Amino acid sequence: MMSKKKICIAHSPDSDDAFMFYALATGKVDSDEFEFTHELHDIETLNQAALGGRYEVTAVSIHAYAYIHDRYALLKSGASMGEGYGPIVVSATRTSPAEFAGCTVGIPGEQTSAYLVLRLFESDLEFRVIPFDQIIPSVQRREVDAGVIIHEGQLTYRVEGLHKIVDLGEWWTDTTGLPLPLGGNVIRRDLGEENIRRVSGLIQKSISYALSHREEALSYALEFGRGLSPEQGDQFVRMYVNDRTLDYGEKGRKAVQLFLDRGYQEGMIPHQLQVDFV
Protein backbone atom coordinates (compact mmCIF):
# COMPACT_ATOMS: atom_id res chain seq x y z
CA MET A 1 0.00 0.00 0.00
CA MET A 2 1.34 3.42 -0.95
CA SER A 3 2.08 5.56 2.10
CA LYS A 4 0.12 8.75 2.44
CA LYS A 5 1.72 12.18 2.17
CA LYS A 6 1.97 13.72 5.62
CA ILE A 7 0.65 17.26 5.92
CA CYS A 8 0.74 19.19 9.17
CA ILE A 9 -1.93 21.87 9.53
CA ALA A 10 -1.17 24.44 12.20
CA HIS A 11 -3.84 26.77 13.49
CA SER A 12 -4.98 28.66 16.57
CA PRO A 13 -6.68 26.86 19.49
CA ASP A 14 -9.84 28.89 18.99
CA SER A 15 -13.42 28.00 18.27
CA ASP A 16 -13.46 29.54 14.78
CA ASP A 17 -10.39 27.60 13.60
CA ALA A 18 -11.68 24.43 15.27
CA PHE A 19 -14.98 24.87 13.44
CA MET A 20 -13.15 25.38 10.16
CA PHE A 21 -11.04 22.22 10.46
CA TYR A 22 -13.63 20.05 12.22
CA ALA A 23 -14.35 17.84 9.23
CA LEU A 24 -10.68 17.19 8.47
CA ALA A 25 -9.79 16.62 12.12
CA THR A 26 -12.60 14.10 12.67
CA GLY A 27 -12.56 12.29 9.33
CA LYS A 28 -15.83 13.73 8.05
CA VAL A 29 -14.01 14.58 4.83
CA ASP A 30 -12.03 11.87 3.05
CA SER A 31 -8.41 12.98 3.28
CA ASP A 32 -7.59 11.30 -0.01
CA GLU A 33 -3.89 10.41 -0.29
CA PHE A 34 -2.92 12.73 2.59
CA GLU A 35 -2.43 12.08 6.29
CA PHE A 36 -3.24 15.25 8.17
CA THR A 37 -1.99 16.13 11.63
CA HIS A 38 -2.94 19.27 13.52
CA GLU A 39 -0.82 21.52 15.74
CA LEU A 40 -2.36 24.30 17.79
CA HIS A 41 -0.55 27.49 18.77
CA ASP A 42 -1.40 31.16 19.26
CA ILE A 43 -1.32 33.22 16.10
CA GLU A 44 1.95 35.07 16.79
CA THR A 45 3.72 31.75 17.42
CA LEU A 46 2.37 30.56 14.07
CA ASN A 47 3.53 33.77 12.39
CA GLN A 48 7.06 33.23 13.70
CA ALA A 49 7.08 29.53 12.74
CA ALA A 50 6.04 30.42 9.21
CA LEU A 51 9.16 32.53 8.78
CA GLY A 52 11.11 29.27 8.88
CA GLY A 53 8.60 27.29 6.84
CA ARG A 54 7.93 24.85 9.69
CA TYR A 55 4.45 23.70 8.64
CA GLU A 56 3.09 22.63 5.27
CA VAL A 57 -0.17 24.48 5.96
CA THR A 58 -0.64 27.12 8.62
CA ALA A 59 -2.91 29.90 9.70
CA VAL A 60 -1.12 33.25 9.77
CA SER A 61 -1.95 36.89 10.20
CA ILE A 62 -2.43 38.71 6.91
CA HIS A 63 0.18 41.18 8.16
CA ALA A 64 2.67 38.32 8.57
CA TYR A 65 2.02 37.14 5.01
CA ALA A 66 4.06 40.08 3.76
CA TYR A 67 7.16 38.37 5.20
CA ILE A 68 6.53 34.81 3.98
CA HIS A 69 4.93 35.17 0.54
CA ASP A 70 8.02 33.84 -1.25
CA ARG A 71 7.74 30.57 0.68
CA TYR A 72 3.97 30.32 1.13
CA ALA A 73 0.94 30.91 -1.09
CA LEU A 74 -2.28 32.30 0.32
CA LEU A 75 -5.11 29.79 0.00
CA LYS A 76 -8.38 31.12 -1.40
CA SER A 77 -10.28 29.59 1.53
CA GLY A 78 -9.78 29.98 5.26
CA ALA A 79 -10.02 33.75 5.64
CA SER A 80 -10.95 35.39 8.91
CA MET A 81 -12.30 38.82 8.04
CA GLY A 82 -14.08 41.46 10.04
CA GLU A 83 -17.20 42.68 8.33
CA GLY A 84 -17.43 45.99 10.17
CA TYR A 85 -15.91 44.54 13.34
CA GLY A 86 -12.53 43.26 14.44
CA PRO A 87 -9.85 43.72 17.12
CA ILE A 88 -11.00 46.10 19.85
CA VAL A 89 -8.85 48.54 21.79
CA VAL A 90 -9.94 48.64 25.43
CA SER A 91 -8.90 50.43 28.58
CA ALA A 92 -9.71 50.30 32.27
CA THR A 93 -11.08 53.85 32.16
CA ARG A 94 -13.30 55.58 29.65
CA THR A 95 -10.96 56.95 26.99
CA SER A 96 -11.96 58.57 23.73
CA PRO A 97 -10.05 58.01 20.47
CA ALA A 98 -8.99 61.65 20.66
CA GLU A 99 -7.28 60.98 24.01
CA PHE A 100 -5.59 57.81 22.79
CA ALA A 101 -2.35 59.22 21.34
CA GLY A 102 0.72 58.65 23.49
CA CYS A 103 -0.74 55.68 25.36
CA THR A 104 1.13 52.46 26.07
CA VAL A 105 -0.82 49.64 24.42
CA GLY A 106 -0.56 45.89 24.84
CA ILE A 107 -0.50 44.08 21.50
CA PRO A 108 -0.65 40.33 20.75
CA GLY A 109 2.43 40.38 18.50
CA GLU A 110 4.31 42.59 16.07
CA GLN A 111 3.28 40.58 13.02
CA THR A 112 -0.40 40.33 13.90
CA SER A 113 -2.96 42.09 11.77
CA ALA A 114 -4.29 43.66 14.97
CA TYR A 115 -0.98 45.49 15.40
CA LEU A 116 -0.87 46.65 11.79
CA VAL A 117 -4.41 48.03 11.77
CA LEU A 118 -3.77 49.72 15.12
CA ARG A 119 -0.72 51.46 13.64
CA LEU A 120 -2.76 52.52 10.64
CA PHE A 121 -5.34 53.99 13.02
CA GLU A 122 -2.85 55.72 15.35
CA SER A 123 0.94 55.63 15.11
CA ASP A 124 1.75 57.86 18.11
CA LEU A 125 1.72 55.03 20.67
CA GLU A 126 4.06 52.95 22.76
CA PHE A 127 3.67 49.19 22.30
CA ARG A 128 4.26 46.22 24.56
CA VAL A 129 3.95 42.66 23.26
CA ILE A 130 1.80 40.57 25.60
CA PRO A 131 0.39 37.06 25.01
CA PHE A 132 -3.11 37.56 23.62
CA ASP A 133 -4.81 35.85 26.57
CA GLN A 134 -2.96 38.06 29.08
CA ILE A 135 -3.87 41.41 27.54
CA ILE A 136 -7.16 41.82 29.40
CA PRO A 137 -5.56 41.05 32.83
CA SER A 138 -2.72 43.45 32.00
CA VAL A 139 -5.20 46.23 31.24
CA GLN A 140 -7.17 45.43 34.41
CA ARG A 141 -3.96 45.69 36.46
CA ARG A 142 -3.16 48.93 34.62
CA GLU A 143 0.22 47.64 33.53
CA VAL A 144 -0.63 49.22 30.16
CA ASP A 145 -2.95 52.09 29.35
CA ALA A 146 -4.87 50.04 26.82
CA GLY A 147 -4.83 46.71 25.03
CA VAL A 148 -5.81 45.28 21.67
CA ILE A 149 -8.00 42.26 22.21
CA ILE A 150 -8.58 39.51 19.68
CA HIS A 151 -10.46 36.22 19.69
CA GLU A 152 -13.24 35.76 22.27
CA GLY A 153 -12.21 38.82 24.27
CA GLN A 154 -14.04 40.87 21.65
CA LEU A 155 -17.28 39.49 23.12
CA THR A 156 -16.38 39.42 26.81
CA TYR A 157 -14.41 42.60 27.57
CA ARG A 158 -17.44 44.40 29.05
CA VAL A 159 -18.00 41.77 31.73
CA GLU A 160 -14.31 42.20 32.59
CA GLY A 161 -15.06 45.83 33.46
CA LEU A 162 -13.23 47.31 30.46
CA HIS A 163 -14.23 50.09 28.09
CA LYS A 164 -13.94 50.24 24.31
CA ILE A 165 -11.81 52.97 22.82
CA VAL A 166 -12.27 51.88 19.20
CA ASP A 167 -13.29 48.83 17.19
CA LEU A 168 -10.52 48.71 14.60
CA GLY A 169 -12.58 46.60 12.20
CA GLU A 170 -15.38 49.13 12.29
CA TRP A 171 -12.90 51.95 11.69
CA TRP A 172 -11.30 50.13 8.75
CA THR A 173 -14.65 49.42 7.06
CA ASP A 174 -15.85 52.98 7.62
CA THR A 175 -12.59 54.24 6.09
CA THR A 176 -12.28 51.87 3.13
CA GLY A 177 -15.70 50.32 2.56
CA LEU A 178 -14.04 46.90 2.74
CA PRO A 179 -13.86 44.08 5.29
CA LEU A 180 -10.79 43.94 7.50
CA PRO A 181 -8.49 41.01 6.59
CA LEU A 182 -7.18 39.46 9.79
CA GLY A 183 -6.02 35.90 9.16
CA GLY A 184 -5.70 33.38 6.38
CA ASN A 185 -4.45 29.89 5.60
CA VAL A 186 -1.20 29.54 3.67
CA ILE A 187 0.45 26.54 2.05
CA ARG A 188 4.12 25.96 1.30
CA ARG A 189 4.91 26.48 -2.36
CA ASP A 190 7.45 23.64 -2.41
CA LEU A 191 4.62 21.08 -2.17
CA GLY A 192 4.05 21.60 -5.88
CA GLU A 193 1.02 22.73 -7.85
CA GLU A 194 -0.86 19.41 -7.80
CA ASN A 195 -0.52 18.85 -4.04
CA ILE A 196 -1.42 22.49 -3.39
CA ARG A 197 -4.54 22.12 -5.52
CA ARG A 198 -5.65 18.95 -3.73
CA VAL A 199 -4.96 20.17 -0.21
CA SER A 200 -6.68 23.47 -0.98
CA GLY A 201 -9.75 21.57 -2.16
CA LEU A 202 -9.86 19.44 0.98
CA ILE A 203 -9.64 22.48 3.26
CA GLN A 204 -12.44 24.13 1.34
CA LYS A 205 -14.51 20.94 1.69
CA SER A 206 -13.87 20.95 5.44
CA ILE A 207 -15.14 24.52 5.76
CA SER A 208 -18.14 23.76 3.57
CA TYR A 209 -18.99 20.67 5.64
CA ALA A 210 -18.91 22.68 8.87
CA LEU A 211 -21.13 25.40 7.45
CA SER A 212 -23.69 22.85 6.25
CA HIS A 213 -23.50 20.71 9.44
CA ARG A 214 -23.38 23.65 11.81
CA GLU A 215 -24.74 22.04 14.96
CA GLU A 216 -22.23 19.18 15.12
CA ALA A 217 -19.30 21.36 14.05
CA LEU A 218 -20.21 24.00 16.62
CA SER A 219 -20.45 21.39 19.37
CA TYR A 220 -16.86 20.41 18.56
CA ALA A 221 -15.70 24.03 18.25
CA LEU A 222 -17.07 25.00 21.67
CA GLU A 223 -14.47 22.73 23.25
CA PHE A 224 -12.01 25.46 22.21
CA GLY A 225 -14.17 28.42 23.29
CA ARG A 226 -12.24 29.38 26.47
CA GLY A 227 -15.30 30.06 28.60
CA LEU A 228 -17.69 31.27 25.91
CA SER A 229 -21.32 30.33 26.39
CA PRO A 230 -22.92 28.33 23.55
CA GLU A 231 -24.61 31.53 22.38
CA GLN A 232 -21.36 33.49 22.42
CA GLY A 233 -19.52 30.64 20.74
CA ASP A 234 -22.08 30.57 17.96
CA GLN A 235 -21.82 34.35 17.57
CA PHE A 236 -18.03 34.26 17.45
CA VAL A 237 -17.92 31.47 14.87
CA ARG A 238 -20.49 33.29 12.70
CA MET A 239 -18.30 36.39 12.84
CA TYR A 240 -15.23 34.66 11.45
CA VAL A 241 -16.36 31.53 9.57
CA ASN A 242 -18.84 32.31 6.81
CA ASP A 243 -19.16 32.48 3.03
CA ARG A 244 -16.08 34.69 2.80
CA THR A 245 -14.14 31.93 4.56
CA LEU A 246 -15.01 29.61 1.70
CA ASP A 247 -13.62 32.15 -0.76
CA TYR A 248 -12.34 35.69 -0.19
CA GLY A 249 -14.38 36.98 -3.09
CA GLU A 250 -13.56 40.13 -5.04
CA LYS A 251 -13.95 42.50 -2.08
CA GLY A 252 -11.96 40.21 0.19
CA ARG A 253 -9.07 40.01 -2.27
CA LYS A 254 -9.13 43.77 -2.74
CA ALA A 255 -9.10 44.24 1.04
CA VAL A 256 -6.03 42.05 1.50
CA GLN A 257 -4.11 43.92 -1.18
CA LEU A 258 -5.13 47.33 0.20
CA PHE A 259 -4.28 46.33 3.77
CA LEU A 260 -0.74 45.32 2.83
CA ASP A 261 -0.35 48.31 0.52
CA ARG A 262 -1.32 50.65 3.37
CA GLY A 263 1.18 48.89 5.63
CA TYR A 264 3.91 49.47 3.05
CA GLN A 265 2.95 53.12 2.57
CA GLU A 266 3.12 53.68 6.34
CA GLY A 267 6.54 52.04 6.58
CA MET A 268 5.23 49.05 8.51
CA ILE A 269 6.04 46.56 5.74
CA PRO A 270 9.48 46.81 4.08
CA HIS A 271 8.44 45.91 0.53
CA GLN A 272 5.37 46.08 -1.66
CA LEU A 273 3.95 42.83 -2.95
CA GLN A 274 1.26 41.60 -5.29
CA VAL A 275 -0.86 39.08 -3.43
CA ASP A 276 -1.66 35.83 -5.22
CA PHE A 277 -4.34 33.35 -4.14
CA VAL A 278 -4.32 29.62 -4.87
Legacy VTK file of the C-alpha trace (Angstrom):
# vtk DataFile Version 3.0
C-alpha trace
ASCII
DATASET POLYDATA
POINTS 278 float
0.000 0.000 0.000
1.336 3.423 -0.949
2.082 5.562 2.098
0.115 8.755 2.437
1.720 12.179 2.173
1.967 13.724 5.619
0.649 17.260 5.924
0.738 19.191 9.175
-1.927 21.866 9.529
-1.169 24.443 12.201
-3.843 26.772 13.493
-4.982 28.659 16.567
-6.675 26.859 19.490
-9.836 28.893 18.987
-13.423 28.001 18.269
-13.457 29.544 14.785
-10.393 27.599 13.600
-11.678 24.433 15.275
-14.979 24.868 13.444
-13.150 25.379 10.155
-11.040 22.218 10.459
-13.634 20.048 12.222
-14.352 17.845 9.226
-10.681 17.191 8.472
-9.787 16.618 12.116
-12.601 14.102 12.670
-12.562 12.290 9.327
-15.833 13.730 8.049
-14.009 14.580 4.828
-12.031 11.873 3.046
-8.413 12.980 3.281
-7.592 11.299 -0.012
-3.885 10.411 -0.291
-2.916 12.728 2.589
-2.430 12.080 6.288
-3.238 15.253 8.175
-1.988 16.129 11.631
-2.940 19.270 13.521
-0.820 21.524 15.735
-2.358 24.300 17.792
-0.547 27.495 18.773
-1.401 31.156 19.256
-1.323 33.225 16.105
1.950 35.068 16.787
3.716 31.748 17.423
2.372 30.564 14.066
3.535 33.773 12.393
7.064 33.228 13.697
7.076 29.531 12.743
6.036 30.416 9.206
9.163 32.532 8.781
11.108 29.265 8.882
8.597 27.287 6.845
7.933 24.852 9.692
4.447 23.698 8.641
3.090 22.625 5.270
-0.168 24.479 5.962
-0.643 27.115 8.616
-2.909 29.900 9.700
-1.116 33.246 9.766
-1.946 36.885 10.202
-2.427 38.710 6.909
0.175 41.177 8.157
2.666 38.319 8.567
2.016 37.136 5.012
4.064 40.082 3.762
7.160 38.372 5.203
6.528 34.807 3.977
4.934 35.167 0.542
8.016 33.844 -1.250
7.744 30.572 0.681
3.974 30.316 1.129
0.944 30.915 -1.088
-2.279 32.301 0.319
-5.115 29.795 -0.001
-8.379 31.118 -1.400
-10.276 29.595 1.525
-9.779 29.984 5.257
-10.023 33.754 5.635
-10.948 35.395 8.907
-12.303 38.817 8.036
-14.078 41.463 10.041
-17.205 42.684 8.330
-17.426 45.994 10.173
-15.906 44.540 13.338
-12.526 43.258 14.440
-9.850 43.725 17.123
-11.000 46.096 19.852
-8.846 48.535 21.787
-9.936 48.638 25.425
-8.896 50.430 28.584
-9.715 50.297 32.272
-11.082 53.849 32.164
-13.296 55.579 29.653
-10.965 56.948 26.986
-11.963 58.566 23.727
-10.048 58.012 20.471
-8.991 61.652 20.659
-7.284 60.981 24.015
-5.591 57.814 22.789
-2.346 59.220 21.336
0.722 58.648 23.492
-0.743 55.685 25.363
1.126 52.457 26.069
-0.815 49.638 24.416
-0.562 45.891 24.843
-0.505 44.080 21.505
-0.649 40.331 20.747
2.426 40.382 18.498
4.315 42.595 16.070
3.276 40.578 13.025
-0.396 40.334 13.905
-2.960 42.088 11.774
-4.292 43.659 14.973
-0.980 45.493 15.399
-0.873 46.647 11.786
-4.414 48.031 11.772
-3.768 49.718 15.123
-0.719 51.459 13.642
-2.760 52.515 10.639
-5.343 53.986 13.022
-2.851 55.719 15.349
0.943 55.632 15.110
1.751 57.857 18.111
1.722 55.032 20.674
4.057 52.948 22.761
3.671 49.189 22.299
4.255 46.221 24.564
3.951 42.657 23.258
1.802 40.568 25.604
0.395 37.057 25.011
-3.109 37.561 23.618
-4.805 35.851 26.569
-2.955 38.055 29.084
-3.865 41.411 27.537
-7.158 41.820 29.403
-5.559 41.046 32.825
-2.723 43.454 32.000
-5.203 46.229 31.239
-7.172 45.434 34.408
-3.962 45.688 36.462
-3.160 48.931 34.619
0.222 47.641 33.528
-0.626 49.219 30.164
-2.951 52.092 29.351
-4.875 50.041 26.822
-4.825 46.714 25.026
-5.812 45.283 21.671
-8.004 42.258 22.213
-8.576 39.510 19.675
-10.463 36.216 19.689
-13.238 35.756 22.267
-12.211 38.823 24.270
-14.038 40.870 21.648
-17.283 39.492 23.118
-16.377 39.425 26.811
-14.413 42.596 27.574
-17.444 44.396 29.045
-17.995 41.766 31.732
-14.305 42.200 32.586
-15.057 45.827 33.462
-13.232 47.308 30.461
-14.234 50.087 28.094
-13.940 50.238 24.311
-11.813 52.966 22.820
-12.274 51.879 19.203
-13.294 48.832 17.193
-10.524 48.712 14.596
-12.576 46.600 12.197
-15.379 49.128 12.287
-12.900 51.945 11.694
-11.300 50.130 8.750
-14.647 49.417 7.064
-15.854 52.982 7.624
-12.594 54.242 6.095
-12.276 51.868 3.126
-15.698 50.318 2.555
-14.041 46.902 2.740
-13.864 44.077 5.287
-10.789 43.941 7.503
-8.488 41.008 6.589
-7.183 39.458 9.788
-6.018 35.900 9.160
-5.705 33.376 6.376
-4.450 29.887 5.598
-1.204 29.542 3.673
0.455 26.540 2.047
4.121 25.959 1.295
4.908 26.482 -2.358
7.446 23.640 -2.409
4.616 21.085 -2.169
4.052 21.603 -5.884
1.015 22.732 -7.847
-0.862 19.410 -7.797
-0.522 18.852 -4.039
-1.415 22.486 -3.395
-4.543 22.125 -5.517
-5.655 18.949 -3.727
-4.961 20.170 -0.209
-6.680 23.473 -0.980
-9.750 21.573 -2.164
-9.862 19.443 0.980
-9.640 22.476 3.263
-12.442 24.131 1.342
-14.508 20.942 1.694
-13.870 20.954 5.442
-15.138 24.519 5.757
-18.144 23.764 3.566
-18.993 20.675 5.640
-18.913 22.685 8.872
-21.131 25.403 7.450
-23.694 22.848 6.252
-23.495 20.713 9.444
-23.377 23.652 11.806
-24.736 22.038 14.963
-22.233 19.183 15.119
-19.302 21.358 14.053
-20.212 24.001 16.619
-20.450 21.392 19.368
-16.859 20.414 18.562
-15.695 24.030 18.251
-17.069 25.001 21.667
-14.468 22.733 23.248
-12.012 25.458 22.209
-14.166 28.416 23.294
-12.240 29.376 26.471
-15.299 30.065 28.596
-17.686 31.274 25.911
-21.321 30.331 26.393
-22.920 28.327 23.554
-24.608 31.531 22.375
-21.362 33.494 22.424
-19.516 30.638 20.737
-22.078 30.570 17.958
-21.823 34.350 17.574
-18.028 34.265 17.449
-17.923 31.474 14.871
-20.492 33.291 12.699
-18.304 36.388 12.837
-15.229 34.657 11.446
-16.360 31.532 9.566
-18.837 32.314 6.815
-19.158 32.477 3.031
-16.077 34.687 2.798
-14.141 31.932 4.564
-15.012 29.608 1.696
-13.615 32.155 -0.756
-12.337 35.695 -0.193
-14.378 36.979 -3.094
-13.555 40.133 -5.039
-13.950 42.504 -2.080
-11.959 40.215 0.190
-9.071 40.014 -2.267
-9.130 43.766 -2.745
-9.105 44.239 1.039
-6.026 42.045 1.499
-4.108 43.923 -1.183
-5.125 47.327 0.195
-4.278 46.333 3.774
-0.743 45.323 2.827
-0.354 48.314 0.517
-1.316 50.646 3.369
1.180 48.885 5.627
3.915 49.475 3.051
2.952 53.118 2.573
3.119 53.682 6.337
6.543 52.042 6.577
5.233 49.051 8.511
6.040 46.563 5.744
9.477 46.805 4.080
8.438 45.913 0.532
5.375 46.078 -1.664
3.946 42.830 -2.951
1.257 41.596 -5.294
-0.858 39.081 -3.427
-1.659 35.826 -5.218
-4.342 33.354 -4.140
-4.320 29.616 -4.868
LINES 1 279
278 0 1 2 3 4 5 6 7 8 9 10 11 12 13 14 15 16 17 18 19 20 21 22 23 24 25 26 27 28 29 30 31 32 33 34 35 36 37 38 39 40 41 42 43 44 45 46 47 48 49 50 51 52 53 54 55 56 57 58 59 60 61 62 63 64 65 66 67 68 69 70 71 72 73 74 75 76 77 78 79 80 81 82 83 84 85 86 87 88 89 90 91 92 93 94 95 96 97 98 99 100 101 102 103 104 105 106 107 108 109 110 111 112 113 114 115 116 117 118 119 120 121 122 123 124 125 126 127 128 129 130 131 132 133 134 135 136 137 138 139 140 141 142 143 144 145 146 147 148 149 150 151 152 153 154 155 156 157 158 159 160 161 162 163 164 165 166 167 168 169 170 171 172 173 174 175 176 177 178 179 180 181 182 183 184 185 186 187 188 189 190 191 192 193 194 195 196 197 198 199 200 201 202 203 204 205 206 207 208 209 210 211 212 213 214 215 216 217 218 219 220 221 222 223 224 225 226 227 228 229 230 231 232 233 234 235 236 237 238 239 240 241 242 243 244 245 246 247 248 249 250 251 252 253 254 255 256 257 258 259 260 261 262 263 264 265 266 267 268 269 270 271 272 273 274 275 276 277
